[in-house]
Amino acid sequence: MTDTKEMALQEEENIALKVTSPPSSLSREQMLADTDQFLAEFALDYKRMSE
């Protein structure tokens, strides 16, 4: 059980987060572009995990 928790903690340490202050308002175009980028990155990660 400890091994699983340690592995989870190690994985969390490898996650890079980019923190920025959000603009006061986002345009619909920017939201859609951000969503497309997020989904593309998720698809790459999902493909990598499935291999």
Secondary structure, DSSP 4 states (H G I P E B T S, - for coil): -HHHHHHHHHHHHT------PPPS---HHHHHHHHHHHHHHHHHHHHHHH-
